[in-house]
Every structure is written in structure tokens, then in C-alpha cells.
Amino acid sequence: MISKVWAQVGSSFQQIGGECPGSDWVQMLTQRPLTHPTWVATSNGTWVEPRIIPSVVSRFQGREAMRQWVLPSGQSLFEAVESLMASDQVSETYKNAWLELQEFQRHSPMLIQMSQLFGLTSEDLDQLFINADSIVV
């Protein structure tokens, strides 16, 4: 008899056999592969390699990723931020930070506020950092 495999979504924790241990656990299609102990459970019952979200990217990487990110308006995220920074809607501190920053930090209050202003979700911001981190020159 094959035992049910339960796993906590978003983690590598698994339970083999027994009842579902909690509401954030799902029945998995298979046990986590022994060769991939860091893989995490998804809500559809499969195991995947965890996404690594960089917490910091360089000024160039961040700006280039923003140039490549197209908003629904057709404008790049970089162009939209540049326009915002040229307006009176932004504090002098944020304007100076935009001009002077040497790196983008994923959890920067300024970055989070700007991303929300342009309709980006937390997942979008994660993807923007993944994209930025992949830019190597």
C-alpha cells in the first residue's frame, strides 16, 4: 500500500502517511526527490526548485531591468519612474535617492511605494529582481 504524502506549500517539509497536518498542506503526487532536498511543494502537488529572489541588485542591473519592463501603457517602467521623479509629486529625498543610489534593495520603502504606484504586485517586484540579477555585462 502506498502512503499519502503531505507537504506544506512553499516549503520542503513533507509527511509520509497519516492525515493532512494543516490547512496550508496539500497531498503531493510523489515524495520529495531525495536528490533535491531543498525543493518546495506547490499547491498542485508537485515539487519545484525554490525561486531565489535577490535582495540587492546593482544600479545598472536595476535600471536595465526597468527599461525592459513594459507597463500596460506601453511605457517602460524606467521611463515612468523618470517622469515621476521629474514631477512635484515626489519628495526631494526620493529624488536624491533616485539620482544617487548605487544599488536597488528589494525591500526599500521607496521602491515598494513606486512599484505599487505603477500597479506592480509583490510577485512582479520579485520577478523584476530576478530579471535584474540575470543581467551580466
C-alpha positions in Angstrom: 0.0 0.0 0.0 1.3 3.4 -1.0 1.1 6.1 1.8 -0.2 9.5 1.1 2.4 12.2 1.0 1.6 15.6 2.5 3.6 18.8 2.2 3.5 22.3 3.3 3.1 24.6 0.3 6.2 26.7 -0.2 8.4 24.6 2.0 10.4 21.4 1.7 8.5 19.9 4.7 6.7 16.6 4.0 4.9 14.0 5.9 4.5 10.5 4.7 1.3 8.8 5.8 -1.3 9.8 8.2 -3.8 12.6 7.9 -3.3 16.1 6.5 -1.4 18.0 9.2 -2.9 21.5 8.4 -4.8 23.8 6.1 -1.6 25.0 4.4 -0.6 21.4 3.5 -1.5 19.6 0.3 -1.4 16.0 -0.9 1.6 15.5 -3.1 1.8 13.4 -6.3 5.1 11.9 -5.1 7.6 12.2 -2.3 10.2 14.9 -2.5 13.1 13.6 -4.6 16.0 12.5 -2.3 18.4 14.2 -4.8 16.6 17.5 -4.3 16.1 18.1 -0.5 15.6 21.9 -1.0 12.7 21.6 -3.5 9.5 23.1 -2.3 5.9 22.0 -2.6 3.4 23.7 -4.9 -0.4 23.9 -4.4 -0.9 21.5 -7.3 1.0 18.7 -5.6 4.4 18.9 -7.4 7.9 19.7 -6.2 9.9 22.5 -7.7 13.2 24.2 -7.3 12.8 27.2 -5.0 12.9 30.6 -6.5 15.8 32.6 -5.2 14.8 36.3 -5.1 17.9 38.5 -4.9 17.6 41.1 -2.1 20.0 43.5 -3.8 21.0 44.3 -7.4 23.4 46.8 -8.8 22.3 50.2 -10.1 22.9 49.1 -13.7 21.0 45.8 -13.3 18.0 47.5 -11.7 17.7 50.3 -14.2 18.2 48.0 -17.2 15.6 45.6 -15.9 13.2 48.6 -15.5 14.0 49.6 -19.1 12.9 46.1 -20.2 9.7 46.0 -18.1 6.9 47.4 -20.2 3.8 48.7 -18.4 0.3 48.4 -19.8 0.6 52.0 -21.0 3.4 50.9 -23.3 5.9 52.9 -21.4 8.9 51.2 -19.8 9.0 51.2 -16.0 12.2 53.2 -16.2 10.6 55.9 -18.3 7.6 56.0 -15.9 9.9 56.4 -12.9 11.9 59.1 -14.6 8.7 61.0 -15.4 7.6 60.6 -11.8 10.9 61.9 -10.4 10.7 64.9 -12.6 7.3 65.8 -11.1 6.4 67.7 -8.0 4.7 64.5 -6.6 7.9 63.1 -5.2 9.9 64.3 -2.2 13.4 65.8 -2.6 14.8 62.9 -0.6 13.3 60.3 -3.1 14.6 62.4 -6.0 18.1 62.5 -4.5 18.0 58.8 -3.7 17.0 58.0 -7.3 19.9 60.0 -8.6 22.5 58.8 -6.1 21.6 55.2 -5.3 24.3 52.6 -6.1 22.1 49.5 -5.7 18.4 48.6 -5.5 17.3 46.8 -2.4 14.2 44.6 -2.8 12.6 45.8 0.5 13.3 49.5 0.1 10.2 51.5 1.1 10.8 53.9 -1.9 10.9 51.0 -4.3 7.8 49.4 -2.9 5.8 52.6 -3.0 6.9 53.3 -6.6 6.1 49.7 -7.7 2.6 50.0 -6.1 2.0 53.3 -7.8 2.7 51.7 -11.2 0.5 48.7 -10.4 3.2 46.1 -9.8 2.4 43.3 -7.3 4.9 41.9 -4.9 5.3 39.0 -7.3 6.1 41.4 -10.1 8.7 43.1 -8.0 10.3 39.7 -7.2 10.4 38.9 -11.0 11.9 42.3 -11.7 14.7 41.5 -9.3 15.2 38.0 -10.8 15.4 39.6 -14.2 17.8 42.3 -13.0 20.0 39.7 -11.3 20.3 37.8 -14.6 21.8 40.8 -16.4 25.5 40.3 -16.6 27.8 42.6 -18.6 
